[in-house]
Amino acid sequence: MVEPRALERIALTRLPELQVASGLFRATARIEGVEDETEPATALQAGIVVLLGLLRAEESDTEQPFSTGALRTRILGDLGGSGVSLGELGLALWAESRAGGEAIGEIDGLIRRASVRGFDKVPLEQLSWLASGLTESSVLTGESAAGLVDDVRSEILGRLTPGGLSRDVHVRRLGNAAPVASQFHLLHALCQMVRAGDQDLRERVDRLVGGLLGLQRADGTWPGLIDPVRSEAAVIYPVLAVTQVAVAPIALRAASELGLDAEVEPAIESGMKWAEGGNVLGRSLIHEADARIDRGILPKRKPGAIGRGISSAARRITGQAHEPDPKQLIIDPAASSEDLGWVLEAWAGR
């Protein structure tokens, strides 16, 4: 398996070219279907995830070429703007808890204003980041804060299915399908909540781990889209490298550290080997010499399909997920600053 230090070096080598004049980082266009479609990617979101990763690197005394103070200042200055999502606020709260915490109260106020209509329309990925931010920060103290945490917790529990996976915000053209990466972000958030003292969630964590391990395919792939009600793959490709090498390891490692019965290390290793060439194309998506990680393996664009995503016919969940012809798959070589931020969060100092 590729060494953690190599992944760390790739991220820190590649990120400078993805930084834009504002001090934030270029937002990579979402891959249709497997990533959140209800809220577009933003430079702010990418910048916060990168900040999280850089702060993780600093905690392990890893040299890195950025001023985290300047990046943090830029992020805090942009949080009050229009269109900032609850997910971005949750990520910012999470980063601020790691960066010193002076602005936690300010971010808390922004979250309260942004959540006056509740959380039922918040995508699962964003809801998970919000739960992580609330758990990692001192916002957990006080009666008013407890009410906010309880509301987020209640929304999360209301989405969980008997099989352990979670429903997502309904997107008509996707039906019940949900991006698998969101399930891993949720798992990580639940693990943080357990560590913070919510022991009643241990059973939910165990069931979610079981549901996710049951989705992993023989070659280590986690399907891009899953049906959380049926606990099965909905659409296999696109598969994103960041899910395989960062998001899944972060979440599964957090579950393992709780001392649960499930054995997750083989699943992490299998997912990593997929990215190193154990995939159906037999090609590595991790390029140490070029300091590059490809975005993932996608279906070729076909006439009538939207972008490089999934055709309308393929989105309909009718029985078992379609097994694509490898000849119809391609590697997307695009670089994503947000992906590299998650790589640092997963592997810096390991």
C-alpha positions as CSV (number, residue, x, y, z in Angstrom):
1,M,0.0,0.0,0.0
2,V,1.3,3.5,-0.8
3,E,3.0,5.1,2.2
4,P,1.0,7.9,4.0
5,R,4.0,10.2,3.7
6,A,3.8,9.8,-0.1
7,L,0.1,10.9,-0.1
8,E,1.0,13.8,2.2
9,R,3.8,14.9,-0.2
10,I,1.5,14.7,-3.2
11,A,-1.1,16.9,-1.5
12,L,1.4,19.5,-0.3
13,T,3.2,19.6,-3.7
14,R,0.0,19.9,-5.8
15,L,-2.0,22.4,-3.7
16,P,0.0,25.6,-4.4
17,E,-0.9,25.5,-8.1
18,L,-4.6,25.2,-7.1
19,Q,-4.6,28.3,-4.9
20,V,-6.3,31.4,-6.5
21,A,-5.6,35.1,-6.1
22,S,-8.2,35.4,-3.2
23,G,-6.2,33.0,-1.1
24,L,-8.8,30.3,-1.4
25,F,-8.6,27.3,-3.7
26,R,-10.1,26.5,-7.0
27,A,-13.5,24.7,-6.7
28,T,-13.5,21.6,-8.8
29,A,-16.7,20.9,-10.7
30,R,-18.8,18.2,-9.1
31,I,-19.1,14.9,-10.9
32,E,-22.8,14.5,-11.5
33,G,-24.5,11.9,-9.4
34,V,-21.8,10.9,-7.0
35,E,-21.3,14.3,-5.4
36,D,-23.8,16.8,-3.9
37,E,-25.9,18.2,-6.7
38,T,-28.1,20.4,-4.5
39,E,-25.4,22.8,-3.6
40,P,-22.6,23.6,-6.1
41,A,-19.0,23.3,-5.1
42,T,-17.4,26.6,-4.0
43,A,-13.9,28.0,-3.5
44,L,-14.9,28.6,0.1
45,Q,-15.8,25.0,0.7
46,A,-12.6,23.9,-0.9
47,G,-10.6,26.4,1.2
48,I,-12.1,25.2,4.5
49,V,-11.3,21.5,3.7
50,V,-7.8,22.4,2.7
51,L,-7.5,24.4,6.0
52,L,-8.6,21.3,7.9
53,G,-5.9,19.2,6.2
54,L,-3.2,21.8,6.7
55,L,-4.0,22.2,10.4
56,R,-3.8,18.4,10.7
57,A,-0.4,18.5,9.0
58,E,0.7,21.3,11.4
59,E,-0.4,19.1,14.4
60,S,2.1,16.5,13.2
61,D,4.9,19.1,12.7
62,T,4.8,18.6,8.9
63,E,6.3,21.5,7.0
64,Q,3.9,23.0,4.5
65,P,4.1,26.0,2.2
66,F,0.9,27.9,3.3
67,S,0.0,30.5,6.0
68,T,-2.9,28.8,7.8
69,G,-3.5,32.1,9.6
70,A,-4.0,34.0,6.4
71,L,-6.2,31.2,5.0
72,R,-8.3,31.2,8.2
73,T,-8.7,35.0,8.1
74,R,-9.9,34.8,4.5
75,I,-12.4,32.0,5.3
76,L,-13.8,33.8,8.3
77,G,-14.2,37.0,6.3
78,D,-16.3,35.1,3.7
79,L,-18.6,33.2,6.0
80,G,-21.0,36.1,6.4
81,G,-21.7,36.3,2.7
82,S,-24.9,35.3,1.0
83,G,-25.2,31.8,-0.2
84,V,-22.9,30.2,2.4
85,S,-24.2,26.7,3.2
86,L,-24.8,25.1,6.5
87,G,-22.2,22.5,5.4
88,E,-19.6,25.2,4.9
89,L,-20.4,26.7,8.3
90,G,-20.1,23.3,9.9
91,L,-16.7,22.7,8.2
92,A,-15.6,26.2,9.3
93,L,-16.6,25.4,12.9
94,W,-14.7,22.2,12.8
95,A,-11.6,24.0,11.5
96,E,-11.9,26.8,14.0
97,S,-12.0,24.3,16.9
98,R,-8.6,23.1,15.6
99,A,-7.2,26.6,14.9
100,G,-7.7,28.3,18.3
101,G,-11.4,28.8,18.6
102,E,-11.7,32.6,18.9
103,A,-14.3,32.8,16.2
104,I,-16.5,29.9,17.4
105,G,-19.1,32.2,18.8
106,E,-19.3,34.1,15.6
107,I,-19.7,31.0,13.5
108,D,-22.3,29.7,16.0
109,G,-24.4,32.8,15.4
110,L,-24.2,32.3,11.6
111,I,-25.3,28.7,12.0
112,R,-28.3,29.7,14.0
113,R,-29.4,32.2,11.5
114,A,-28.9,29.8,8.6
115,S,-30.9,27.0,10.3
116,V,-34.1,28.8,11.3
117,R,-36.0,26.7,8.8
118,G,-34.7,23.4,10.2
119,F,-32.5,20.7,8.7
120,D,-34.9,18.6,6.7
121,K,-33.7,20.0,3.4
122,V,-30.0,19.9,4.2
123,P,-28.0,17.3,2.2
124,L,-26.5,14.5,4.2
125,E,-23.0,15.5,3.5
126,Q,-23.6,19.0,4.8
127,L,-25.6,17.7,7.8
128,S,-22.7,15.4,8.7
129,W,-20.1,18.3,8.5
130,L,-22.4,20.4,10.7
131,A,-22.6,17.6,13.3
132,S,-18.8,17.3,13.2
133,G,-18.3,21.0,13.7
134,L,-20.8,21.2,16.6
135,T,-19.2,18.2,18.2
136,E,-15.6,19.4,17.9
137,S,-16.3,22.9,19.2
138,S,-17.3,24.3,22.5
139,V,-20.7,25.1,21.1
140,L,-21.7,21.9,22.8
141,T,-21.9,23.7,26.1
142,G,-25.0,25.5,27.4
143,E,-28.7,24.9,27.2
144,S,-29.2,26.8,23.9
145,A,-26.3,24.9,22.3
146,A,-27.7,21.6,23.5
147,G,-30.9,22.4,21.7
148,L,-29.1,23.0,18.4
149,V,-27.1,19.7,18.8
150,D,-30.3,17.8,19.6
151,D,-32.0,19.1,16.5
152,V,-29.2,18.0,14.3
153,R,-29.0,14.6,16.1
154,S,-32.7,14.1,15.7
155,E,-32.6,14.9,12.0
156,I,-29.7,12.4,11.5
157,L,-31.5,9.6,13.4
158,G,-34.7,10.2,11.5
159,R,-32.9,9.5,8.2
160,L,-31.3,6.2,9.2
161,T,-32.7,3.1,7.7
162,P,-33.1,-0.4,9.4
163,G,-30.0,-1.5,7.4
164,G,-27.9,1.2,9.1
165,L,-27.5,3.5,6.1
166,S,-29.0,7.0,5.8
167,R,-31.5,8.5,3.4
168,D,-30.4,11.7,1.7
169,V,-32.3,14.8,0.6
170,H,-34.5,13.7,-2.2
171,V,-33.3,14.5,-5.8
172,R,-36.0,13.6,-8.2
173,R,-33.8,12.3,-11.0
174,L,-31.8,10.2,-8.5
175,G,-34.8,8.6,-6.7
176,N,-33.6,6.9,-3.5
177,A,-30.0,6.9,-4.7
178,A,-27.4,8.7,-2.5
179,P,-23.7,9.4,-2.9
180,V,-21.7,6.8,-0.9
181,A,-19.2,9.4,0.3
182,S,-22.0,11.1,2.3
183,Q,-22.5,7.9,4.3
184,F,-18.8,8.0,5.3
185,H,-19.0,11.6,6.3
186,L,-22.0,10.6,8.5
187,L,-20.1,7.7,10.0
188,H,-17.3,10.0,11.0
189,A,-19.7,12.5,12.5
190,L,-21.5,9.8,14.5
191,C,-18.1,8.5,15.8
192,Q,-17.2,12.0,16.9
193,M,-20.5,12.3,18.8
194,V,-19.9,9.0,20.5
195,R,-16.4,10.2,21.6
196,A,-18.0,13.3,22.9
197,G,-20.2,11.2,25.3
198,D,-23.3,10.2,23.3
199,Q,-22.9,6.5,24.0
200,D,-26.5,5.8,22.8
201,L,-25.2,6.2,19.2
202,R,-22.7,3.3,19.4
203,E,-25.3,0.8,18.1
204,R,-26.0,3.2,15.1
205,V,-22.3,3.4,14.4
206,D,-22.0,-0.4,14.4
207,R,-24.9,-0.8,12.0
208,L,-23.7,1.9,9.7
209,V,-20.2,0.3,9.6
210,G,-21.9,-3.0,8.8
211,G,-24.0,-1.5,6.0
212,L,-20.9,0.2,4.4
213,L,-18.7,-2.9,4.6
214,G,-21.5,-4.8,2.9
215,L,-21.4,-2.4,0.0
216,Q,-17.7,-2.8,-0.8
217,R,-17.1,-4.9,-3.9
218,A,-14.5,-7.6,-4.4
219,D,-12.0,-5.2,-6.0
220,G,-12.3,-2.7,-3.1
221,T,-14.7,-0.4,-4.8
222,W,-17.4,1.5,-3.0
223,P,-20.1,2.2,-5.5
224,G,-20.5,5.9,-6.4
225,L,-24.3,5.8,-5.7
226,I,-26.0,3.5,-3.3
227,D,-29.6,2.8,-2.4
228,P,-29.8,3.2,1.4
229,V,-33.2,1.6,1.7
230,R,-32.2,-1.6,0.0
231,S,-28.6,-1.5,1.3
232,E,-27.1,-2.1,-2.1
233,A,-25.3,-0.4,-5.0
234,A,-27.5,1.8,-7.2
235,V,-24.8,2.8,-9.8
236,I,-21.2,1.6,-9.5
237,Y,-19.4,4.3,-11.6
238,P,-18.3,7.0,-11.3
239,V,-16.0,6.0,-8.4
240,L,-14.0,8.8,-6.9
241,A,-10.4,8.3,-5.7
242,V,-11.0,10.6,-2.7
243,T,-13.6,8.2,-1.4
244,Q,-11.3,5.3,-1.7
245,V,-8.1,6.8,-0.3
246,A,-9.3,9.5,2.2
247,V,-13.0,9.7,3.1
248,A,-13.6,6.0,3.7
249,P,-10.3,5.6,5.7
250,I,-11.1,8.7,7.9
251,A,-14.5,7.3,8.8
252,L,-13.6,3.6,9.2
253,R,-10.5,4.4,11.3
254,A,-12.7,6.6,13.6
255,A,-15.1,3.7,14.0
256,S,-12.3,1.3,14.8
257,E,-10.9,3.6,17.4
258,L,-14.2,3.3,19.3
259,G,-13.4,-0.4,19.8
260,L,-16.3,-1.8,17.8
261,D,-16.4,-5.4,16.8
262,A,-16.2,-4.8,13.0
263,E,-12.7,-5.3,11.5
264,V,-12.2,-2.4,9.1
265,E,-8.5,-2.4,8.3
266,P,-8.9,-4.9,5.4
267,A,-11.6,-2.8,3.9
268,I,-9.3,0.3,4.1
269,E,-6.4,-1.6,2.5
270,S,-8.7,-3.0,-0.2
271,G,-10.0,0.5,-1.1
272,M,-6.4,1.8,-1.3
273,K,-5.3,-1.0,-3.5
274,W,-8.1,-0.2,-5.9
275,A,-6.7,3.3,-6.3
276,E,-3.2,1.8,-6.8
277,G,-4.1,-0.3,-9.8
278,G,-6.4,-3.0,-8.4
279,N,-9.3,-1.5,-10.3
280,V,-11.0,-2.9,-13.4
281,L,-8.7,-0.8,-15.7
282,G,-5.6,-2.1,-14.0
283,R,-4.2,1.5,-13.7
284,S,-3.0,3.4,-10.7
285,L,-4.7,6.7,-9.9
286,I,-1.9,7.7,-7.5
287,H,1.2,9.1,-9.3
288,E,4.0,9.8,-6.8
289,A,6.5,10.9,-9.4
290,D,4.1,13.5,-10.8
291,A,2.6,14.4,-7.4
292,R,-0.9,13.8,-8.7
293,I,-4.0,11.9,-7.7
294,D,-6.6,11.4,-10.4
295,R,-10.2,12.2,-9.5
296,G,-11.6,8.8,-10.3
297,I,-12.9,6.3,-12.9
298,L,-16.0,7.5,-14.8
299,P,-18.2,6.2,-17.7
300,K,-17.4,7.7,-21.0
301,R,-19.6,10.5,-22.1
302,K,-22.4,9.3,-24.3
303,P,-24.8,11.3,-26.6
304,G,-27.7,12.5,-24.5
305,A,-25.9,12.2,-21.1
306,I,-25.3,15.2,-19.0
307,G,-21.6,15.9,-18.5
308,R,-19.6,12.8,-17.6
309,G,-22.1,11.6,-15.1
310,I,-24.8,9.0,-15.3
311,S,-27.5,8.8,-18.0
312,S,-31.1,9.2,-17.1
313,A,-31.7,5.5,-17.8
314,A,-28.9,4.4,-15.5
315,R,-30.2,6.5,-12.6
316,R,-33.4,4.5,-12.3
317,I,-32.9,1.9,-9.6
318,T,-34.5,-1.3,-10.9
319,G,-32.9,-4.3,-9.3
320,Q,-29.2,-4.9,-9.4
321,A,-26.7,-2.2,-10.4
322,H,-25.6,-2.4,-14.0
323,E,-22.0,-3.8,-14.4
324,P,-20.3,-1.5,-16.9
325,D,-18.1,-2.7,-19.7
326,P,-14.5,-1.7,-18.8
327,K,-14.1,-0.4,-22.3
328,Q,-16.7,2.2,-21.5
329,L,-14.8,3.6,-18.5
330,I,-12.1,6.3,-18.4
331,I,-9.9,7.9,-15.8
332,D,-10.5,11.5,-15.0
333,P,-7.1,13.2,-14.4
334,A,-8.5,16.4,-13.0
335,A,-6.9,17.7,-9.7
336,S,-9.2,18.7,-6.8
337,S,-7.9,20.9,-4.0
338,E,-10.8,19.7,-1.8
339,D,-9.8,16.1,-2.4
340,L,-6.3,16.9,-1.5
341,G,-7.5,18.5,1.7
342,W,-9.2,15.3,2.7
343,V,-6.1,13.3,1.8
344,L,-4.2,15.5,4.3
345,E,-6.9,15.0,6.9
346,A,-6.6,11.2,6.4
347,W,-2.9,10.7,6.2
348,A,-0.9,13.7,7.5
349,G,1.4,12.5,10.3
350,R,0.4,8.9,9.9
